[in-house]
């Protein structure tokens, strides 16, 4: 007979399990500690990071501080100062209310807390590691609280092993810091990594905080958004249409001081920009919602970044209207002003028609047959000269000689009718076994991608120096990624030097692309690397090569000469893969002879 096998987990193990959800990476520790500092009434918060959080995460604030008893209780599971009853869950006005946050951090790190209540003569110094309190002492620390989290995941080596590179982890930290900073402009905030200042944000208004976080160039890009209704208040800023871009748009939603993601509301903003920007472009926006806490549910997602609204459809309409209003006030949306002065007075129809009114008569040519031969009626045959059309087409199709020898079995014929371009987008040519239609833009992406990736691997990119260097400013998270890919950009042919803070100088670009905007090229490469979230260097190289290829490839709609089409087709069939682009999009479609013959039986 088997004995009892179910038992309660020790708190230390339970806390480690909880940490897997609450603390997946160093950025989560920063988020929890900074939000606690805000809830404690801090007016100044300093964050110190070493080795992207692996070695040290320290958050110091001038908030209310804690007594010795509260300092002990703060590390207990389900300990909180913000919830007393179930109803409190639906009326939250604070950020950190998950009781397991500090307990989870203490379960997987060495934590030291130094805290002193405002007005108290002495404070408390508490040391805890692996959920075990090692010491509690009286301390002469400053008012407020200071948390030092060292050796994160020291007792969970598997978790520590799966952390990504320092650049990637640091970028996640800056993203969390930026989100909190953007919604708390009234708090002075700073961030240091390995003793280097990354942010020093003074107390300011919201617009200035956005500029301080995202860069000076944002000041001229922002349009104010503001509306107050009984259902919701919406404020903030949205970007001018001429500042929209394909990659790297900064898009933020906040509700009641909390960052959130909301695809439904995002669609409302994109609809407001419809017909104002290209379909592939994206606007920047910083939108702040204020609603009754009882009208939202913040607990539908573990990280609380996805939030459910009670009246989503109504708020969607309000958001769409206020964004359109902001765009309209800026002159981005044309208004039609109906001037009634001097207009004809059209009487309202009463239903009593005068006797002398007659219905208009219609004359119909009953002899007209659109499918018959032209008659002597008023309908004449078209003046279009079909013989000239066919003659011109035949002249276009004069055979040319292809000088490039192909390595593949099913190749473009060495002697064939020239390529034919359809609507400036597709190239039609023949293979030994049939007909092939090629997307010219995607084909060029594949060819250029192979070339750029080869340059990076062989470290032989040729740079063309700019007569006037381009100065470009990045956000902190962008600058972190740029610093990690600078060497690879150099091998492609870019010459980029650091100036100050997050500002760089582009001194040279790859030879052959002098007509393109170097700032856009570099930023696209950075954003592609960020979106790829690469760990291995090879992945970063591929991301850079793909970004440059997309930026420099011939666009759809560009007319090509016969020689240009022949050269492109030859290069495509000599590439590593002629069927798909590096990101998996189809380049060509083949019609075999047998398939064509079936249609003409």
C-alpha positions, 0 to 999 in steps of 0.5 A, a space after each residue: 500500500 502506497 503512502 501519502 505522496 502529496 506535500 507542500 513545497 518549501 517557500 524557497 522552492 515556491 518562490 523560485 517557481 514564481 520567479 520564473 514568471 515574474 522575473 524572466 530577465 534582469 529588465 523585469 527586476 528593474 521594472 519591479 523595483 522602479 515601480 515600487 519606488 514610484 508607489 513609495 512617492 519618490 521624486 528622484 530615482 537612480 538606477 545602477 546596472 553592471 554587466 547588463 544586470 547579471 552582476 548588479 541591479 541597484 535602485 535608489 529612491 527618496 520615497 517614504 521608506 520602510 520600518 524594520 517590520 515592513 522591510 522584513 514583511 516586504 520579502 514575504 510571499 503575497 505581502 503588499 501594502 496596496 490590497 486589503 480586500 478583493 474589491 481593491 483589485 478593481 480599483 488600483 491606482 498603483 503600479 506594483 501590487 503583485 505580492 510575489 515580486 520581491 519574494 521572487 527576486 530574493 529567491 534567485 539573487 543576493 539582495 540587500 535593502 537599506 531603508 529609512 522612514 522619513 523623519 526617522 533617525 535611523 534606518 534598517 539594513 537587511 540582507 537576504 539570499 535564496 529566500 533566507 534572511 541572513 541579517 537585519 541591522 540598524 543602519 544610518 542610511 538616507 531617507 527612502 529605499 535602496 535595493 541592491 540585487 547581485 548575482 541574479 539567478 546564482 542558484 538557478 544556473 539553467 536560467 542564467 545560461 539562457 540569458 542573452 548577450 549583454 547588448 540584448 539584455 541591456 536593451 531590454 532594461 532601457 526599454 522598460 526604463 523608457 516606458 516608466 520614464 515616459 509616464 512619470 515626467 514629474 520624477 527625476 530619473 537616471 540610469 547608469 550602466 558600468 558607471 556610464 550615464 545613459 539617462 539623466 532625465 530632470 523633472 519636466 513636462 510630458 512633451 519635454 520628457 518625450 524629447 529627453 528620452 527619444 531625442 531632440 528631433 522629436 520636438 518638431 514631429 509631435 502633434 498634441 492630442 487631448 480630449 475629455 469625455 465621461 468615458 475616458 480622457 485621452 492625451 498625449 502626442 501623435 506624429 506628423 505624417 511626414 515623419 512616419 517611417 517603415 521601421 523603428 516607429 516609437 508607439 506607446 499606449 499608457 492607461 492610468 500611468 501603466 504601459 500597455 499594448 493594445 492592437 485594437 486601439 493601434 488599428 484606430 490610429 492607423 485608420 486615422 492616418 489612412 490615405 495620408 501615409 504609405 501603407 507600409 509606413 508607421 507613425 510615432 505616437 504617445 497616447 495616455 488614457 485615463 479611465 475609471 480603474 473599475 472599467 479595466 482589467 489588468 490581470 488578463 496577462 502575467 506581465 500586465 501589458 495587455 489590458 481589457 477595457 469595458 467600453 473598447 468600441 466606444 473608446 476606439 471611436 473617440 481615439 480615432 476622432 481625436 487623432 483625426 482632429 490633431 492631424 486636421 489642426 496641423 493641416 495634414 487633413 484637408 477640410 472642405 469649407 462650404 460657403 453658403 453666401 450667394 448659393 442658390 436657394 433650392 426649395 424643399 420638395 413638398 410632393 405637389 408637382 406642377 402640371 407642366 412638368 414632364 419626364 425626360 425622354 430617352 432615345 434608344 438605338 434598337 439596331 445597335 449590336 456591340 458584338 456585331 460589325 460596325 453599322 452606319 449608326 452613330 457608334 463608330 469603331 475604335 480609332 486604336 491602331 492594333 497593327 502598331 501595337 503588335 508591331 511595337 510588341 514584336 520589336 520589343 521582343 527582338 532576340 538578344 544574346 545572354 553572355 553569362 553562363 548559368 550554373 544550374 540545370 534548368 537555366 535561362 536559355 543562352 539564345 532566347 527572346 529578350 525579357 519582357 517587363 510587365 507593369 514595371 513589376 514583373 520580368 517574364 522570360 523563358 527557361 528550357 522547361 517553360 516560362 518564368 515570372 520574376 518579381 524584380 524587387 524581390 529578385 534584387 533583394 536576393 542578389 544584394 543580400 548575397 553580396 552584402 553578406 559576402 562582404 561582411 564575412 570576407 570583411 572587404 566592403 568598400 567605403 565611399 567617403 561623404 563630403 559632408 558627414 551626416 549626424 544622426 541621433 538614436 534612442 538609447 535602445 537603438 544606440 545599444 544595438 548600433 554599438 554591437 553591430 558597428 564592426 559589421 556595418 564597417 565591413 559592408 562599407 559604412 564609416 561611422 564614428 561616435 560623437 557624444 551620448 547617443 549621437 553618431 556621425 556617418 562619414 562614409 557609406 558602401 560604394 555604389 549607393 551614394 544616391 540613397 539616404 545614409 541615415 535611413 540605411 543605418 537606422 533600418 539596419 539597427 531596427 532590423 537587428 532589433 526586430 531579429 533580436 539576434 544572439 549569434 553574430 551570424 544572425 546580426 550579419 544576416 539582419 544587416 545584409 537583409 536590411 541593406 538589401 531591402 533599402 537598396 533594391 530596385 523598387 516595383 514600378 521602375 522600368 528596366 532596359 533589356 540589358 538590366 533585366 538580363 543582368 538581374 535574371 543572370 545574377 538571380 540564377 547564380 545566387 544561393 537561392 533563386 526561389 525565395 528572399 532571405 525572409 521567405 517571400 516567393 521570388 518567381 513562379 514557373 509555368 512548365 511547358 505541359 501546364 501551358 499546353 493544357 490551356 490551349 488544347 
